[in-house]
């Protein structure tokens, strides 16, 4: 009987929801609408830990896809490729103990680029395997870099603690606050469909139209702070995440949508995913459909929580979702969670 009562209580808790209201204001602090945030508790409490000697052993901040749909994992010490079955570590040059990798991408020529927070940037040639280390001696703006991006023209943009660098295949052009860049510490880079280069920094955020830099502000006329994620969705809306939460660009200003968000990602089906940091310190993965995020009610489904921090998100061609974080990556297939790590653990990670 006690087991039956306990099961019923768990079921009631799982299907219950909580509604919070966030006021959206104009620059005059006049309330123009309320957004009802409905949090549907749907936690997956059992997480299977899978040890693999080639899986990430250090913090994974970003995961990208290569041209064949394999994962490219920036696991700080290592760059790891995962084809859905096995992990393969990219070979480092001799005497290089760590890439110190924050970000990675495969460019249109299938070269691998790595943003290093200690050693500048690396490029692995797709044909020869030759590793080139770009530093300030080669014209790169700074050695400590956090993000890397390829635009439609094939230029490689690198951002870090010394501003924004653009590589056109032959030379670097560097931008700092002296050139109009609002802040020199870059966290994230994005090119929108109009060709503007958006950037988020440890301070504010802005964009570059090819000629001038512009700082962006929220609907209260204030700059953003600590912007880690900017995306353009399938409907060409710009979404931004800063220290206070999620913001949507609308009529030349940003309106506040949701708190407790760290990263935002839109999958191939148009669903939005968030990694967040609730008040108690545990990281979480949340999901909502794009139609609900643009309406009056924002319906969030909490998928799972972890004591380890969650960062970058990507989905493969099969719709599996991968989340990078502390000492490994998580796989969510729509039903179960698996945590892949190169560190031997005796018990499941919660």
N, C-alpha and C positions, 0 to 999 in steps of 0.2 A: 504493500500500500504506500509506504514512504517513497519507494522508487517511482511509483505512478504519479504521486503528487509532485515530486521533484521534476519529472519529465514535463508535466503540464506547465509548471512555472517557467521552465526554460523555453517552452514553445511560446508562451505569452510574451516573454521578454523579447524573443526573436522577431515577432511580427509587430511589436509595438513601435510607435514613432514619436518623435519629439519635434515640435515646431518652434523655430526661433525667428524673430523679425529683425531685419537690418534696415535701417532708415537710409534712403538715398536722398541726398540734399543737393541743392544748387549752391552757387558761390555765396548766396545770401543766407545760406543755412535754412532755406525753406524746404519743408518736406514735400517731395513731389510724388513719392510712391513708397510702399513697403514691399520688401521681398520676403516671402515666407519660405523658410528653409526647412524642409521636412527630412529628417534623418532616419532612414529605415535601417534598423540594426540587423545585419545579416553576416555576422562574423564567422569566419572559418577558423576554428580554434586549433584544429590539428594541422600542423605543418610538418611534412616529412623532410628530414634533413638527409641529403644525399652527398656523401663524400666522394670527391674526384680529385686526384692529385694535380690535375691540370686546371681545375676550376679556380676562380679568384680566391686569393688569400688576403688581399688588402681591400680597402674601401673602393667600391665601384661607383663613380659619380655619373658616368655617361655610358650609354649603350647605343650603337648605331647599327644599321643594316648595310651590308655590302651589296654589290650588284646582283649577286646570286641569292640574296635573301638570308645569308648567314649573319649571325650576330658578330659585331666587333665590340669587344668589351674593354673599356679603359679601367683596368684594375690596379692602377697606380704603379706598382712595380712592373706589371706585365700588360701586354696587349694580347687578348685572347680571342680566338675565333671559335664560334660554336655553331655547328651545322644541324642542331637538333638531336644529335646522337653523341657526339664527342667534342671535347674541348682541345684546342691546339694553341700552344703559346707561340707567338711570333718570335723568331730568333733575334736576340739582341746582339749588337756588335761586341767584340771582345773587350773586356775590362769595363763594360757598362753594366753595373749591378741593377739599375732601375731606370725606367723611362720617366718616373715621377709624373705619370700620365693623369691629367684631369679630363681630357677629351680626345676623341679619335674620329676620323672619317675616312672613307674611300672616295677619292675624287673621280671625275668622269674618265680619267685615263687609268683608273684602277690603282693609282698610287695610294698608299696609306699615309695619312698625316696624323701627327700626334702633338697635342698641346701639352707641354711639360711645365710644371710649376717650379722647376729648378734649372733646366737646361735649354730653355728657348722653345724650339719646335723641331720635330723630326719628319723626314719624308722617306718612305720605303718605296723604291722604284719597283713597279709591277713587273717589269721585264727582267731586270738584272738582280733584284733583291738588294741593291746597293742602298745603304742608309746614309742620308745626308742630315747632318745636324746644323740647323740654322740658329745663329746666335747674334748678339749685337755686332760682332765682327763682320757678319754678312749683311748688316743693315736692319735686322729685326729690332723693334723698339725696346723689348725687354726680355729678360731671361725667365721671369715668372709669369706663365700664361695659363689661363683657366678654360678657354674655349676656342674652337676652331670651326670655320664655316666656309663652304664654297658657294659663290653666287652663280647666277645664270650665265654670266660671261666667262666663268671658269677661274675667276680671281679667288685666291684663298685669303680669308680674313682671320686674323689671330688677335685675341683679346686677352689682356692680363693686367698686371699692376702698373704697366708703363703706358697704358693707352691702347689704341687700336692700330693694327698693322695690316696693310693690304699688299699681297704678293701677286704680281701679274705674270709670273713665270720667269721673269728675268731680274726684277728688283723689288725692294720693299719701299712702300710709302707709309710713313708713320704719322698718326694724328694724336695730339694731346690737347690739354685745355688751352694751350697757346694757339691752337688752330680752330678753337671753338667747341671742341669736345667738352660736354658739361662736367665729366668726371673721368679720371685716369685709370680707375680700377674696374675692368670689364668682366662681367660674369657670363653674359649670354649674347648671341648675335643671331639676327634673323633678317632675311630679305623678303619683303612682301611682293605681291603680284605687280605692284607699280614700280618696283625697282628700288624702293627706299631700303636702306640698311638700318634696322632697328637694333638698339643695344641696351642692355640692362647693366647697371653697375652696382658696386657696394654702396653707392649713394643714390643718385637719381637715375633717370632713363631718358632716352631721346632717339632721334633718327637722323640719318644723313641722306640727302636727296641727290648726292653726286657733286654738289657745289657747297652747301652750307650745312652746319649742324644745328638742330633745334632741340631744345629741352622740352619734354612733355610734362604736364601737370595733371592732377586729379580734378574732380569736379568742385573741390573746395579751394582751388587755386594754389594748392601746395604741391611741391615736388614729391616724387616717390622716394622710397628708401630701401636699399638692399634688394634690388630686383634680380631674381635668379631665373626667371622663366618668362619668355615671350613667344606666343605662337600666332599664326594666322589660320583660322579655321576654314573649312570648305566653303563657307559662305562669305569669305574674305573679311571677317571680323577679326580685329586684333584683341588678344587677351594677354594680360600682364599680371604677374604675381610678384608682390613685394612683401615686406615684413608684416603688413597689416592684412594681407589676403589677396583675393582675386578681384581684378578690375576688367571691365569691358570698355573698349573704345567706342564712343558714340558721339557723332556731331562735334568733333574736335575736342572732346573731353572724355575722361574716364569715369564711369560710374562704379561704385563699390558693389560687389556681388556676394562675396563669401569669405569668411575668415578661416584660419587654421589650414592654409594651403602653402605647400612648398614648391611643387612642380605641377604643371598642367600639360596634358598630352591628349591629342585627338586620334583615335584609332581609325582603321580603314572602314569601319562601319558608321563612323560619325559619332561614336560615344566619347564622352570626356572622362578622363581619369586624372585623379589628383593624388599626390603624396602629400601628407600633412603632418603637423607636429602639434597634437593636442596639449592642453595645459599640463597634464601629468607627465609629459615627456616621451610617451610611446609614439612611434611613428605609425601612420596608418595609410592604407590604400582605399580610396573612395571612387565611386563611379556614378555618372549621371548621363542621360541621353541629351544630345544637343538641343532637341526641341524643348526639353524641360528647363534648360539653362537660360533660354531666351524668353521664357514666359514669366508669369507672376509667381509661380511656385518652383523652387529648385529642389528636386527630389534626389537625394543622395543615398546611395547604397554603400555602407561600410563593408568592405570585403575582408580585411584582416589587419591586425596590428602586430608590431614587432618592437622589441626593446632596442633593436639596432635601427639606425637611421636609414630611411628610404630616399632615393634620389631619382636618377633618370629612369624613363619609361620608354619602351618600344614594343610594338607588336609585329609578329611575323606574318607570312602569307596565309598561315592556317588560322590566324586569329588568336594565337597564344600570346599572352602578355608577359613581358619580362621586366623586372624592376631591379635596379642596381642599388647597392647599399653597403652595409658593413660586412666586409670579409666574404662577400658572395653575391649571388643573384637569386631572385625568386621567380618561379614560373607559375603563372595562374592560367589554367586551361579552361576556365569557366566553371569548374566544379571543385578542383583541388589546388592546393599550394605545395610546391616543392622548393626547398632551399638548397641550392648547389654551392658548395664551398670546398676549398682546398685545405681547410683546417679540420682535423679530426675532432668530432664532438661526440660525446657519449649519449646526449639526449636531444630531443627535438627542440628547435628554436621556436619560441613563441613570439 
